[in-house]
Amino acid sequence: MSKHQKVAKAGSAGRGSRVTSLVLLIVSLALLSYPVVATVLADYNNSENARRYAEEITESATPEMIQQLRSKAEDYNADLWATGHPVRQENPEDPAYQSYKEQLMTSDHSTTMARIQIPDVGIDLPIYPGTTDDVLYRGAGHMYNSDLPIGGESSTSVITAHTGMVNASMFDNLGKLKEGEPVYINVLGETLRYRMTGYEVVKPEDYDAVTYEDGVDKLILITCTPYGINSDRLLVTAERDHSPIEEGEVPDGWRLQLSWWMKLDLAIIATIIAIAVWSTIRRRKNLKAEISG
């Protein structure tokens, strides 16, 4: 058999196999890449929604409007303290719940209550009133009948978000937050700084874990744990730090933050690509050797 015939035979035999392998490779990479790409895009959109909220407050809300909303929120929190923060269900038919959802809203079209940023673990989310499924699929939720997140003496605001969603990070990295690291709340054009003071893991039905302390201004951040199992709840506490916030201290924009599973996914993709490249090089060497022989 001539060298030309050998080349033609080898090429014809391997062409179908190469096409099939290429299609399988592309499909595999697309399936593996989707969760990472979807999560990164969702995180970017959530961060942009949070940033736009802060921007709109600065640009459109008048000082008089902000003062009116703040005074109304302070009265709301004072009533909660006086009544002992009773546990109530989120009932759309309840006038009290509807009144709560209007708190801190600068217009009839507003849906965002505040913004939470935790730069050390890459969290930047809008905060919406309530903790319904619809809310928690869009960002962080404020627990009904906890204090509105405006700060103040004897204020405890409870913020919750999901962990383990397939297309958004939300509070995935909350458990990495270390003692002393800052948590920022942007509300009504003001930025409040809190610092992480501790955490505990409790059962979902342990409502007593959320405490309200006289004279303490704090946040309680809640998410599910362990990752992917979600049988318990992680409660992270942060107390107010009144020292001045320096210019540039709070990042204003999205920053890429990769969770452990995203890094693992990318490592698997890189391994598959490396194997595919190695296989291609090896196949070409074998083909040359066969032709030469």
N, C-alpha and C positions, 0 to 999 in steps of 0.2 A: 504493500500500500504506500502511495506517495505521501510526502509530507503535507501536501495540500489536502489530500483526502483525509489524513489524520486530523488536521485542523478542523475541517468541515464536520467530520463525525463527532469530534469532541465538543465542538460548539453547539451542534444540534442537540446532542444528548443533555448538555448542561443548561441550555437556554430555558427550557421549561421549569427546571428545578430552581434556577436563579430567580425567575419571575415569581414563582410561588413563595420562595423564601423572602423576597423583597416585600411582597404584599403582606405576609404574616408579620414581618418586622415592623412595617408601617402601622398596621392595626394594633399590634402590641404596644408600640410606643405611644400611639394616640390614646389608648385606654389607660395606660399608666400615667400619662401626662395630664389627662383631664382633671383629676381631683386637685392637683397642684395649681394648674392654670385657673380653674374655677375659683379656688380659694384665694389666690393672689388678687384676682379681679374683684371678688367680693370684698376683700379687705380694703382694697383701694377705694371702692365705691363707698364703703362705710366711713372711711376716713374723710373722703371728700364731702359726704353728707354732714359729718360733724363739723368740718371746717366751714362749710357754707352757712351752717347755723350761726356760728360765732361771727362770721362776716356780715350776715344779714342783721344781726342785733346791732352791730357797730354802725352799719350804714343806714338802717331804716328806723330803729327805735329811738324815740325822743327821750331826753332825760326825764321828762314828766311821766311818760309811759312806764319807763323802767322803775321809777320810784313808786308809782302806783302798783305795779305788779309785785314789787318787793314788799311793800307794806301789806298787801293782800296775802302774800305767802307767809309773812311773819305772823299774821293773825291766824292763818290756817295752822301753822306749827304750834302756836300757843294753845289753840283749842285741842290739838292732839295731846299735848302735855297735860292739859287740865283733865282730859277724859281717860288718860292712861293708855293711849295708843291701842284702842280695841281692835281685835282682829275682825276684818270684814271681807266678805267676798266681793269680787269685781262683778257687779251686776249692772249691765248697760241700762236697765230700767230704773235704777236707783238714782234719784236726783243728786244725792250726795256724791256719788261716783262721777256723774257727769260734771258736777262742779269741780271736782278734783282734776279731771282731765283738762279743764280749761286753765288751771293754774300755770303761771309762767309763760303763757302763750301770747306772743306779741300781735297775732292777728287771727282771724277766723280760719285761715288756711294753715296755720302753724300746727305741727305735730311733734316737734322736738322740744323737750323740756330743758336739756342741758347737754354738755359734752364731757366725756371722761377720757383722760389721757394718762397712760402709765408708760412713759417712754422706755424705762428699763426692760420691759417685757413686750414692747411693741403693740400696746393696746391703744386704740384711738377710735372711739365709738360715739354715736349719738345716743342720748338717753331719752326714751319715750315713756310716757306715763303708763303704768300698769305692767303686768307680767304675763299677759296672754300669749298663746302660741304665735299669733300674728306679730306681736311686738318683738318677741325674742328671736324670731327669724329675720328681723330687720336690724337689730342692734341690741343695746342694753335696755333693760326695763327698770323702772323705779317701783319699788314695792308699795302698793296702796296702803295708806295709814302709817307708813314711816314718814319721818320729817322730809319736807321738800328740800332738795339739795342746795340751799342758799347759805348754809353755815349758821352759826349763832350758838350762844350758850345753851347747853342741854339739848343739842340737836343730834339726832341719829338718823342718817339717811341710808336706806338699804338699796343697793344696786345689784341687779342680777343679770347674768348672760349665760348662754350655752357654752358647753365644752363638748368637743367631739363631733361637731357638724361636718358633713362631707364636703361642704362648699364654702366654709367661712371659719376663720380662726376664733372670733369672738373672745371668750375668756380662756382659750386653750392654755395660755402661758401664765395665767394668774398664779399658779402654784410655784412659779419660779421667782416671784417677787420676794425680796429680802427685807429684813427689818431695817427701817430707816429710809428706804427708797421712797420717792415721792409719788403721790397720786394727785392729779390736777382735775378740778371741776371748773368748767367754764360755764357760767350761768348769768344771764342778764348783763352781759358785757364785762363781768368781773371774773378773774381767775382766783380760785381758792386752792391752796396747797395743803395736802395732808401727807402724813408719813406712816408707812406700814409699821404697826406695833405688835402684831401677832396673828396667829391663825389657829383654827381648830377644825376638826372633821366631826360632823354630827350626822344623825339620821334625818331623812326628809321630814319626819313628823315631829322633830324636836324644835318646836316653835319657841321654847324658852331660851334657846341659844341666842336669839336676838334680844339684846338688853338696851334699855334707855337709862342713861346715867345723868344725874343732876350735875350741871357745870361742865360737862364734857361734850365737845364738838367732834363728832367722829363719823366715819363711813363704815358700813359693813358691806363687803363685796362677796357675793354668793355665786357659786357655780357647782356643777356636778363633778363627782370624783368617785372612783378612779377613772381614768380616761378609757372610754369605750365600754365601761361597765355601768357607771353612773348610779351605783347603789347608795352612795352617801352624798353629803353636801360639804363643800369646802367653804368655810367662812373666814375671810381675811379682814382684819380690822385696821383702820388707819385713822390717826388722830390729827387734828388741825395743827398746822405749823404757821404761826402768824408772822414769822420773819418776812421781810420784803422779798418779793420775787424779782430777781435780776433780769435785765433785758436780755432776751435770747435764751433764757433758761428753759422755756417751754417750746419744744419744736412745733412749728406750724406747717405741717405737711405730712404726707404719707411716707413711711419708711418700711422697706421690705423686712419682714420678720418670718423666718422659716421655722415651723414646728418640727419636732423630732420625726414625725411620720413623713413630712414633706422631704426632709433630708434623706430619709431612708428610701423614699420613692425615687428621688433624683439619683441616688447611688445605684439603685437597681437599673434605672434607665441607662446610666453611664456604663454599667457592666455589660448590659445587652449590646450597646453600640460597640464597645470594645471587642466583645466576642464576635460580632458580625464583621468588624473590620479585620480581625485576625483570621477569621474563616475565609474571607475573600482573598486575602494575601496568600494564605496557604493553598487555596484552590488554584490560584493563578500559577504558583510555583509548581504544583503538581501537573498542571496542564502543560507548562513549558517542558517539564521533565519528560512527560509522555510523548510530546512532539519530538523532542530531541532524540528520544530512544527509538 
